[in-house]
């Protein structure tokens, strides 16, 4: 088992934008350009944020409002390197960070 890795999750929705493109795409592009080991966007079936009604409508009705989670795992040093820019991009969105143990494979930033 490898230690020294961290999992970052950014909670947002499809409507969030960054410089004219969907925020989730912009974050993945940024992580890729920054040499991170990888990243994933997960679409939730339902969700809500403080002060907002839950989004539980069928896919067609929830277009553009579906909750998303962008997550990536990398070495702590790489996470520390990208986190300031990620915080600027995600502004008011929840970002979580936790230490994880990687079983297999050992991840390598580019």
Order of alpha helices (4+ residues) and beta strands (2+ residues): beta-beta-beta-alpha-beta-beta-alpha-beta
